[in-house]
Amino acid sequence: MKYALVTGGSRGIGKAICLQLAEAGYPIIINYVSNKDAALKTKQMIEEKGGTAELLPFDVADGKAVDDAIMSWSEAHPDDYIALLINNAGIRMDTMMVFMQNEQWNDVINTNLNGFFYITRRLLKDMLTKRFGRIINIVSLSGIKGLPGQTNYSAAKAAIIGATKALAQEVGARKVTVNAVAPGFITTDMTKDLDEADLKSLIPMGRFGKPEEVAALVGFLASEEAAYITGEVISINGGLYT
């Protein structure tokens, strides 16, 4: 059976992606770090709609924890594999670079960029062996445009964009696609500290996006209809461009 793993899948965009892929028929693995209650709620919503979901807690920034969690899951599912990987887990620690502390740089890089590496590397072998896989990286407008106060976050997301393009060329012959989705301002816990009223004036569509709108794009990229799309970075930002 082909499973979908969504890192940071308990809330916000990750939660919406879990629900979208469950509706497409995939059994879902919900990854989270600490908010078990939110993860259980997402699991319950999937099951209430007739889907299948399970929890897999680990910190994507911890390479050993990633390896241990995936090994444990694989031992419990000897006839299955994770065919869809949605690299959604991420954190922000915004501040102007002149004031940025080492931990603010390192923590953001470790979670957003190193986390992508640890989990993607671990799951690639099965995708290549089975000759099918979908890797979808949730990046950001910040990784394309750059945003003041987000030098660390912009650096991490821009690096994932480069990795997306390179990896797509490595694995395309094995029918594994690698794409990135770059949301603009989306209404989630991650953007609740932003001045939405002020920022909406910059967006041609005059509003923040919804997590479900990002999830719909991810759902398409995960589908068979998107089999010839790889190495792409697709923005979903209401018309907000550089």
Steps between C-alpha positions, in 0.01 A plus 500: 500500500622851418497734800528878517717657771438864585760656728357764729161352417304583813403861431467771237612418148621155608159411641325615183741291290431192714127540443545561126715192444272285715210598275710384205515157662845497657554369852663789686795513738474814711833619630524744790750592770312593815134588438349154525150635564497687169636193320230280653235749393626489142503122513142499628385732219652268242339193653160670527513544121580132449876536463790332675763681702769434757737714703879497471666748738858609437701818461607541137805696619634192681653262247510204737139553608397503134685176427362328810141604429506392135671171585237428764220582257652284227532202735131535589402529129719245317276492192448877471711804419480877520441610143400860571715728712381849580782697662288754684658526847652840559564773753558875490717707734481844344736783582725738313831332422703756697320379814477130407644254748678178403214283624248698295701427187584138586154396621330631187757340270491171690123462492422639155803392296672216683158351580428483128829315446465250785151378412525519121827305486350234725193441278654527155623141471153346518361752251780425255468124547122509454538740207242742635520792737384853562708744703336837557689765693309783660724802460398866513474833326785586736725251321429662162472870581678520832333686784659739749535347844508152349858458380520163674161380374557637148839327485352165603207515260715621209737208563211254484394651169848430361494150645159438343632582154813287542329197653232499232773439243653219705182296541278584202593187304354289782162677479558695817398865474631778722323834513468798731197705596568857607213651700474869559306624801273219619275521805662261751656504847830583331365833368283601794762748621501686165300817433245347264308824444814679384638213292173439315549833324808352327312198364310548172226262617465701820512215749716233661473152350339200664686182596249302293605690188861396550388144572306486173818580306693237693225250426539563128879465510459171686263362237565294188391800292816681613738220401682720245550795733828495689765745614244778516433769760136606492399816680162537666490855625195688369705679237771632734821501298848641538 
